[in-house]
């Protein structure tokens, strides 16, 4: 494998923030989910992932710079005796000096998984179950990270109201594994939830992989959403539309009373402020918009039919002409 700094396109003296930015850019460009037609991308993506897992951790980066680890993060044989292989000598790295110890940097050993989780949530993509830290060491002694368990990916259908308001549920997946899944409010189709340590077990006491749960929100019989707003078509009677009324309306938070103004036409849109989806992080909430749909009696009301047959409006009007259709 190539030098991890070369893989990421950064200098050996790059700061943690520069390394993180370079990784984000490459991960978006070479992720297999956005390059499904190019089989060579998967190998490139794994190389990028391995490089980042090595140099984003201050301790492992310092060991690599001293020549104690190879480019795949595996311990070199005889490294304590001064063997550095292809390395020409120690390099200084952000957060420490060459040959010396390093203090914990802002990454804290979190690796690429946390960045992947953010990236997948924003892009609505499925994590690659093969993206693991470390690499195949062959006959060399492997580092603890190279024995990390594999990540797994599940798919989960979530009820509309659970996705909008949030819920906690125990789910049994097709492989028989049961997991407690916390579904945050404002969850949408394509969002991926990360369950740390719930993947395949590691080897020799190494950490387990993670489980990634790809969410599909099931449609609701009468609610629809757009961003944080909820939309509902509300059936009303002819009398309620003409005379006005106070009617019960379902919302994702429960039923509320809505005042239908007198002389409301079909298609009139009313707003219920703050009755949409709440974004807890931003501290804002959407609204619910109610569109009135006038529904005539079924079967037809004979008295209403007779009345309209006799009714002679004082002010004739043509709604199609008003709408510019005639």
C-alpha positions in Angstrom: 0.0 0.0 0.0 1.1 3.6 -0.7 2.2 6.1 1.9 -1.1 7.2 3.7 -0.2 10.8 3.3 0.2 10.3 -0.5 -3.1 8.4 -0.6 -4.9 11.4 1.1 -3.0 14.0 -0.9 -1.6 15.8 2.1 1.8 16.7 3.4 3.3 14.6 6.3 3.1 17.8 8.4 -0.6 18.3 7.7 -2.8 19.2 10.7 -5.7 17.0 11.8 -8.2 19.4 10.3 -6.4 19.2 6.9 -6.4 15.4 7.0 -10.0 15.3 7.9 -11.0 17.7 5.1 -9.0 15.7 2.6 -10.6 12.5 3.7 -14.1 13.9 3.4 -13.4 15.1 -0.1 -12.0 11.7 -1.3 -14.7 9.7 0.5 -17.5 11.5 -1.3 -15.7 11.1 -4.6 -14.8 7.4 -4.4 -17.6 5.9 -2.3 -18.8 2.7 -4.0 -22.5 3.7 -3.6 -21.9 6.7 -6.0 -19.7 4.7 -8.3 -21.7 1.5 -8.7 -20.6 1.1 -12.3 -16.8 1.2 -11.6 -15.6 -2.0 -9.7 -12.1 -0.4 -9.3 -13.5 2.2 -7.0 -14.1 -0.2 -4.1 -10.3 -0.9 -3.8 -9.5 2.8 -4.0 -12.1 3.5 -1.3 -10.7 0.9 1.1 -7.2 2.4 0.5 -8.5 5.8 1.5 -10.3 4.4 4.5 -7.2 2.6 5.7 -5.0 5.6 5.2 -7.3 7.8 7.2 -7.7 5.4 10.1 -4.0 5.3 10.4 -3.1 9.0 10.3 -6.2 10.4 12.0 -5.3 8.7 15.3 -2.5 10.7 17.0 -0.9 7.6 18.6 -0.9 5.4 15.5 0.2 8.3 13.4 3.2 8.9 15.7 4.1 5.2 15.5 3.9 5.3 11.7 6.0 8.4 11.6 8.6 6.6 13.7 8.5 3.6 11.5 6.9 1.3 14.1 3.8 0.7 11.8 3.7 0.1 8.1 1.4 1.9 5.6 -1.5 -0.6 6.5 -1.2 0.1 10.2 0.5 -3.2 11.0 3.4 -3.4 13.4 6.7 -3.9 11.7 8.9 -6.7 12.8 12.0 -5.7 14.7 10.8 -2.1 14.8 12.1 -1.7 18.3 15.6 -2.5 16.9 15.5 0.4 14.6 14.2 -1.2 11.4 12.2 1.3 9.3 11.8 -0.5 6.0 11.2 2.0 3.3 10.9 4.8 5.8 13.8 7.3 5.6 13.4 8.4 9.2 10.9 9.9 11.6 8.5 12.6 10.4 7.0 15.2 12.7 3.3 15.0 12.9 0.7 17.5 14.2 0.2 17.0 17.9 3.7 15.7 18.6 7.4 15.7 17.7 9.3 13.1 15.7 10.4 10.2 17.8 8.5 11.5 20.8 5.1 10.9 22.3 1.9 12.6 21.2 -1.0 14.1 23.1 -4.5 13.2 22.2 -5.7 15.4 19.3 -9.2 16.4 18.4 -10.0 13.1 16.6 -9.4 11.1 19.8 -9.0 7.9 17.7 -12.6 8.2 16.4 -11.5 7.1 12.9 -13.5 7.3 9.7 -16.7 5.7 11.1 -17.9 8.9 12.7 -17.3 10.9 9.6 -19.0 8.2 7.5 -22.1 8.4 9.7 -22.4 12.2 9.2 -21.7 11.9 5.4 -24.3 9.1 5.0 -27.0 11.0 6.9 -26.5 14.1 4.7 -26.3 12.1 1.5 -28.9 9.5 2.3 -26.5 6.7 1.3 -25.8 3.2 2.7 -22.5 2.6 4.5 -20.1 0.1 2.9 -20.1 -3.0 5.1 -16.6 -3.8 3.9 -15.1 -0.4 5.0 -13.1 -1.5 8.0 -10.1 -0.1 9.7 -6.8 -1.8 9.4 -5.9 -4.3 6.6 -4.7 -7.8 5.8 -1.3 -8.2 7.3 -0.3 -11.4 5.6 2.5 -13.0 7.8 3.2 -9.8 9.7 2.0 -9.2 13.2 -1.4 -7.3 13.0 -2.4 -4.4 15.1 -5.4 -4.6 17.3 -7.5 -2.5 14.9 -6.9 -4.9 12.0 -8.9 -7.5 13.9 -11.9 -5.2 14.3 -15.2 -6.9 13.5 -16.9 -6.3 10.2 -19.7 -3.7 9.9 -23.1 -4.9 8.9 -26.0 -3.1 7.1 -29.7 -3.6 7.8 -32.8 -2.1 6.3 -35.7 -1.0 8.5 -39.2 0.2 7.6 -40.4 2.8 10.0 -43.9 4.1 10.5 -44.5 7.7 9.4 -45.4 8.9 12.9 -42.4 7.2 14.5 -40.1 8.8 12.0 -41.5 12.3 12.6 -41.8 12.2 16.4 -39.1 9.7 17.2 -39.4 6.3 18.9 -37.4 3.6 20.6 -38.1 0.0 19.5 -36.6 -3.4 19.6 -36.2 -4.8 16.1 -35.4 -8.4 15.0 -33.6 -8.4 11.7 -33.7 -11.1 9.0 -30.4 -12.6 10.3 -32.1 -13.2 13.6 -30.3 -10.5 15.5 -32.4 -8.2 17.8 -31.3 -4.7 18.4 -32.7 -1.7 20.4 -33.0 1.1 17.8 -33.5 4.7 18.8 -35.2 6.5 15.9 -34.7 10.2 16.3 -37.4 12.7 15.4 -37.3 14.1 11.9 -36.0 10.9 10.4 -36.4 10.6 6.7 -36.2 7.9 4.0 -32.6 7.2 3.1 -31.2 8.2 6.5 -28.7 5.8 8.0 -28.5 5.2 11.8 -25.2 4.0 13.2 -25.3 1.5 16.2 -21.8 1.4 17.5 -20.4 -2.0 18.4 -23.4 -3.9 17.1 -21.7 -5.4 14.1 -19.7 -8.6 13.8 -17.5 -9.4 16.9 -13.8 -8.7 16.7 -11.0 -11.2 17.0 -8.7 -11.6 20.1 -10.6 -9.0 22.1 -10.6 -6.4 19.3 -13.7 -4.1 19.1 -16.8 -5.2 17.3 -17.9 -3.6 14.1 -20.8 -1.3 13.8 -24.4 -1.8 12.6 -25.7 0.6 10.0 -29.5 0.7 9.8 -30.9 2.2 6.5 -34.3 3.7 7.1 -37.3 3.7 4.8 -40.3 5.7 6.1 -43.6 4.1 5.2 -46.2 6.4 3.7 -49.1 7.6 5.8 -52.8 7.3 4.8 -53.3 11.0 4.8 -50.2 12.9 6.0 -47.5 14.0 3.7 -44.3 15.8 4.6 -42.1 18.4 2.9 -39.0 19.4 4.9 -40.5 20.1 8.4 -44.0 20.8 7.2 -46.9 18.4 7.2 -49.7 18.5 4.5 -53.2 17.2 4.9 -56.3 17.2 2.7 -59.3 17.6 5.0 -62.8 16.5 3.8 -65.6 19.0 4.8 -69.3 19.0 4.1 -70.9 21.6 1.8 -72.6 23.1 4.8 -69.4 23.4 6.8 -67.7 25.1 3.8 -70.6 27.5 3.3 -71.6 28.3 6.8 -68.2 27.9 8.5 -67.5 25.4 11.3 -65.1 24.2 14.0 -63.9 20.8 13.1 -61.4 18.2 14.5 -58.2 17.8 12.5 -55.6 15.1 13.0 -52.0 16.2 13.4 -48.8 14.3 14.1 -49.1 15.6 17.7 -52.8 14.6 18.1 -56.2 16.0 17.3 -56.8 19.8 17.4 -59.8 22.0 16.6 -59.6 24.0 13.3 -61.9 26.9 12.4 -63.3 26.7 8.9 -64.1 30.2 7.7 -67.6 30.8 6.2 -67.8 30.7 2.4 -64.7 28.6 2.1 -64.1 27.1 -1.3 -62.6 23.7 -2.1 -58.8 24.1 -2.2 -58.7 26.7 0.6 -55.5 26.2 2.5 -55.3 26.8 6.2 -52.3 26.8 8.5 -51.8 25.2 11.9 -48.6 27.0 13.2 -46.1 24.8 15.0 -47.9 21.5 14.3 -45.3 20.2 11.9 -42.1 18.3 12.6 -39.7 19.5 15.2 -35.9 19.8 14.5 -34.5 19.4 17.9 -30.9 20.4 16.9 -32.0 23.6 15.2 -34.7 24.3 17.8 -37.3 25.0 15.1 -40.6 23.3 14.1 -42.6 23.2 11.0 -46.3 23.9 10.4 -49.2 21.8 9.2 -51.1 23.0 6.1 -54.7 21.9 5.7 -56.4 22.0 2.3 -60.2 21.8 2.3 -61.9 19.3 0.1 -65.7 19.7 -0.2 -67.4 16.3 -0.3 -71.0 16.0 -1.3 -73.3 13.4 0.3 -73.2 9.8 -0.9 -75.8 8.7 -1.8 -77.0 12.1 -3.0 -79.3 14.1 -0.7 -82.6 14.6 -2.5 -83.5 17.8 -0.6 -80.2 19.4 -1.5 -80.7 18.4 -5.1 -84.2 19.9 -5.1 -83.0 23.1 -3.4 -80.2 23.7 -5.9 -82.7 23.0 -8.8 -84.9 25.8 -7.5 -82.1 28.2 -6.3 -81.5 31.3 -8.4 -78.4 33.0 -7.2 -78.6 36.8 -7.2 -75.0 37.2 -8.3 -74.1 34.7 -11.0 -70.4 33.8 -11.3 -68.3 31.5 -13.4 -65.4 30.0 -11.4 -63.7 28.7 -14.6 -63.7 32.2 -16.1 -62.3 33.6 -12.9 -59.5 31.0 -13.1 -58.7 32.0 -16.6 -59.8 28.7 -18.1 -62.5 30.3 -20.4 
